Amino acid sequence: MKAVSARRDAQIVVGVDVGGARKGFHAVALREWQFFDKLATCDAAAIVEWCRMLDASIVGVDAPCKWSLTGRRRPCEQQLAGIGMQAFSTPCLAIGQSHPFYRWMLNGADLFSFFAPHYQLFDGRPSHSRPVCFETFPYAVASALAGTVLSAKRKRTDRPRLLRQAGLSTDVLHNIDEVDAALCALTAQYFSAGEFKTYGDAAEGFIVVPMP
């Protein structure tokens, strides 16, 4: 686990909640730590084009950025479990492609592939050459903001409350998917300020959470 700290800035950042074929993607953009815009679509390419149109510099995505290399939990998932936060275990690609449950992870993988020509996947090192995208996890984000491991069963009350405590209006967020997208965007805002922690490694992917 790594932690860094720096000052805040005024970039446009985006968070994306990833669902299955029917739910698709929900994205929220922030500017100067406030709501800026949002988008819901089933088209992964449309999310990337929207981010580029906004000139978003950082994008946090609620989906695995890499498949497991061993078929077991990735290091980021193991490390989160070690502090009491359970996440779905990401399988190897072959299992991901063969089981309907993992359709949302495949959607996430598609999204990262569309981002790849335009956004560098965060590998633990600072990037100055082009915009950055990274994997994050709303449950871990909310727990980091709260300073304690929360119950996932209370997400519909806890997560909007934590957004409001962070200074964001939740009036424009109409469902839990948009709330989770806003948490991902808030993480991107902390990332832009250098106020974040990482779990995992470059080989199987980092999960980024805020360090308020």
C-alpha positions in Angstrom: 0.0 0.0 0.0 1.3 3.4 -1.0 0.2 6.9 0.1 1.1 10.4 -1.2 -0.2 13.9 -0.5 -0.2 17.2 -2.5 -2.4 20.2 -3.2 -5.7 20.2 -5.0 -6.3 21.6 -8.5 -9.1 22.5 -10.8 -9.2 19.8 -13.5 -12.3 18.0 -14.9 -12.3 14.5 -13.6 -14.8 11.6 -14.2 -16.0 8.6 -12.4 -17.7 5.6 -14.1 -19.9 2.9 -12.5 -19.9 -0.2 -14.7 -22.9 -2.6 -14.9 -24.0 -5.5 -17.1 -25.6 -5.4 -20.5 -28.9 -3.8 -19.4 -27.6 -1.3 -16.9 -24.5 -0.2 -18.9 -22.4 2.7 -17.7 -23.1 5.7 -15.5 -20.6 8.5 -15.5 -20.3 11.7 -13.4 -17.9 14.5 -14.0 -16.6 16.9 -11.4 -14.9 20.3 -11.7 -13.3 22.0 -8.8 -14.7 19.4 -6.5 -18.3 20.1 -7.6 -20.8 18.4 -10.0 -20.2 19.3 -13.6 -22.1 16.8 -15.9 -23.2 13.2 -16.1 -24.0 10.5 -18.7 -25.7 7.1 -18.8 -25.2 4.8 -21.8 -24.7 1.2 -22.7 -22.0 2.1 -25.1 -18.4 2.0 -23.7 -17.0 3.9 -26.6 -19.5 6.7 -25.9 -18.2 7.1 -22.4 -14.7 7.5 -23.7 -15.7 10.1 -26.3 -17.7 12.0 -23.7 -14.6 12.1 -21.4 -12.5 13.4 -24.3 -15.1 16.0 -25.2 -15.0 17.2 -21.6 -11.2 17.1 -21.7 -11.3 15.1 -18.6 -7.7 14.5 -17.3 -8.4 11.6 -14.9 -11.0 8.9 -14.9 -11.8 6.4 -12.1 -13.6 3.3 -13.1 -15.6 0.9 -10.8 -14.4 -2.3 -12.6 -11.3 -4.5 -12.7 -8.6 -3.1 -14.9 -6.9 -6.4 -15.3 -7.8 -10.1 -15.1 -6.3 -12.4 -12.5 -3.1 -14.1 -13.6 -3.5 -17.0 -11.2 -7.3 -17.6 -11.1 -7.2 -16.5 -7.5 -7.9 -13.1 -5.9 -5.7 -10.3 -7.2 -3.3 -8.7 -4.8 -5.5 -5.5 -4.6 -8.5 -7.7 -3.6 -6.4 -9.6 -1.0 -5.1 -6.4 0.6 -8.6 -5.0 0.9 -9.9 -8.2 2.4 -7.0 -8.0 4.9 -8.5 -4.7 6.3 -12.1 -6.0 6.3 -13.3 -4.9 2.9 -14.5 -7.8 0.7 -14.6 -7.4 -3.1 -15.7 -9.7 -5.9 -12.7 -11.8 -6.8 -11.7 -11.2 -10.4 -11.2 -14.4 -12.3 -8.8 -15.2 -15.2 -10.0 -14.1 -18.6 -11.2 -17.6 -19.7 -13.6 -17.8 -16.7 -14.7 -14.3 -17.1 -15.7 -15.0 -20.7 -17.5 -18.2 -19.8 -19.7 -17.3 -16.9 -22.7 -14.9 -17.2 -22.0 -13.4 -13.7 -18.9 -11.7 -15.0 -20.6 -9.9 -17.9 -20.1 -6.6 -16.0 -16.4 -7.2 -15.7 -16.2 -7.9 -19.4 -18.0 -4.5 -19.9 -15.3 -2.9 -17.7 -12.6 -4.6 -19.7 -14.1 -3.3 -22.9 -14.2 0.2 -21.4 -10.6 0.1 -20.4 -9.7 -1.1 -23.9 -11.5 1.9 -25.4 -9.6 4.2 -23.0 -6.2 2.7 -23.8 -5.4 4.8 -26.9 -6.2 8.0 -25.1 -5.7 7.4 -21.4 -2.8 5.8 -19.6 -3.7 3.1 -17.2 -2.3 4.0 -13.8 0.7 1.7 -13.0 1.8 3.2 -9.7 4.0 5.8 -11.3 3.1 9.5 -12.0 2.1 10.2 -15.7 2.8 13.6 -17.3 2.4 12.6 -21.0 -1.4 12.0 -21.3 -4.6 11.6 -19.2 -4.9 8.8 -16.8 -7.5 6.2 -15.9 -7.5 3.8 -13.0 -9.6 1.2 -11.1 -11.4 2.1 -8.0 -14.1 0.6 -5.7 -17.0 2.6 -4.2 -17.2 0.5 -1.1 -13.5 1.1 -0.3 -13.9 4.8 -1.3 -16.8 5.3 1.1 -15.0 3.5 3.9 -11.9 5.6 3.3 -14.0 8.8 3.5 -15.8 7.6 6.6 -12.5 6.5 8.3 -13.9 3.1 9.1 -15.1 0.0 7.3 -18.8 0.5 6.5 -21.6 -2.0 6.0 -22.3 -2.5 2.3 -25.9 -3.0 3.3 -26.2 0.7 4.2 -24.8 2.0 1.0 -28.0 3.8 -0.1 -27.8 6.0 3.0 -24.1 6.1 3.8 -22.7 6.9 0.4 -24.9 9.9 -0.4 -24.2 11.2 3.1 -20.5 11.0 2.5 -20.7 12.8 -0.8 -22.6 15.6 0.9 -20.0 15.7 3.7 -17.4 16.1 1.0 -19.2 19.2 -0.2 -21.0 17.6 -3.2 -24.7 18.1 -3.9 -26.5 14.8 -4.4 -29.7 16.4 -5.8 -28.7 15.5 -9.3 -27.8 11.9 -8.5 -31.0 9.9 -9.1 -29.9 6.3 -8.3 -27.1 4.4 -6.5 -25.3 3.9 -9.8 -24.9 7.7 -10.2 -23.9 7.9 -6.5 -21.2 5.3 -7.0 -20.0 7.1 -10.2 -19.8 10.3 -8.1 -17.7 8.4 -5.5 -15.4 7.3 -8.3 -15.1 10.8 -9.6 -14.4 12.1 -6.1 -11.6 9.6 -6.0 -10.3 11.0 -9.3 -10.4 14.4 -7.8 -8.3 13.2 -4.8 -6.0 11.5 -7.3 -5.5 14.8 -9.1 -4.5 16.3 -5.8 -2.1 13.5 -5.0 -4.2 12.6 -1.9 -4.7 8.8 -2.5 -3.8 5.3 -1.5 -3.2 2.3 -3.7 -3.8 -1.4 -3.2 -2.3 -4.0 -5.5 0.5 -4.1 -8.1 1.1 -3.2 -11.7 0.9 -6.8 -12.8 -2.7 -7.4 -11.8 -3.9 -3.8 -11.3 -4.1 -1.1 -8.6 -7.3 -0.1 -6.8 -7.1 3.6 -5.9 -9.0 5.1 -2.9 -8.9 8.6 -1.4 -6.7 9.7 1.4 -8.7 12.6 2.9 
